[in-house]
Amino acid sequence: MHFALIEGKPTAAESGLKGLCPGCYQPVVAKCGTERVHHWAHLKSKSCDSWWEPETEWHRSWKNNFPLIWQEIFLPDSRTGEKHIADIKTSNGLVIEFQHSHIDPKERTTREGFYQNMVWVIDGTRLKRDYPRLQKAITSFRSIRTGIFRVEYPEECFPSAWLGSSVPAIFDFRGNEAIDDPKDLRNNLYCVFPMRIGRDAIVVVLSRKAFIDAVINGKWTQWANNHMNNIRQVNQEWQEQKDRQQRQQDSINFERFTRALRYKRNRRF
C-alpha cells in the first residue's frame, strides 16, 4: 500500500511513520527497507484486501502516471463485505489494475466481475520467454488497419492465462527499462480485446502516451467500446459469410449425392 492516513491526509511511506489504513482504519507502519519498494503494512493482520499483492517499482511507476486522487481507491463489495483496493479508479469510473505476479483464473474472473469497467495492464517482463515469443510471432500479425491486427494463434504471442479475460488486457514488455530505439517493439503496448473474429484475436498496438492520455482525458472507455462493437459486427458478418458458404457446400454435396444415386439406379437397368 502506497498511502496511509496521517491526521486524515494520504501520506507516502517514510521510515519511522505510523498511520491508519484508508480502508479498514487499522494501524499500519511504514516499511522502508532496501529489498522492496517502500510501502505501508498492517501491524496486526494481513492486508484488509484479499486481492492485495506486494508492489514492485513497475507498479508504482505506472500508478504515478495518474493523479494521486485516482490511486489506491477502496471499493466495498456489498455481497461479501470485503473492501478491495483498485490501483487506479478514474473520475469516470474506469478501473485499471496493474498485475505483475501470476493470477489464478478464478480470481481474475472475480475481479473482472467486481470492477466491470476495467482494463488490465500486465507486466510482460515477469517471464523471460514472453518477449522473445512476441518477437517471433509478430511477423504473422495480419493488419486490419493502422495499429490493429488479427492474430490467428494468440497463445503463441501472449501468456495464455490472460486470453480468457472478459476485459481488455494490455501487455507491457518494457517494464522499467529505458529503451532509446523508437523502433524497439517493447516501446509499445499490446492490447488484446476480449472477443475474437472466428478464432483470431484482435490486438491493438499503441504507445504508452496514447494509453495514458486516453485514460486521463476520459476517452479510453469509449475508445475501447467502439473497438469492441466493431469487432462484434465484423465477427457477425464473418459468421454469416461462413454459414452461407456452409449452406452452399451442403447444397453442392447434396446435389452430388443425388446424382450418384440416380446414376446407380440407372445402371441397374
Secondary structure, DSSP 8 states (H G I E B T S, - for coil): --EEEETTEEEE--TT-EEE-TTT--EEEEE--SSS--EEEESSSS-S-TT-----HHHHHHHTTS-GGGEEEEEE-TTT--EEEEEEE-TTS-EEEEE-S---HHHHHHHHHHH-SEEEEEETTSSTTHHHHHHHHGGG-EEEETTEEEES-GGGTS-GGGTT-SS-EEEESSTT-----TT-GGGEEEEEEEEEETTEEEEEEEEHHHHHHHHHTT-HHHHHHHHHHHHHHHHHHHHHHHHHHHHHHHHHHHHHHHHHHHHHHHHH-
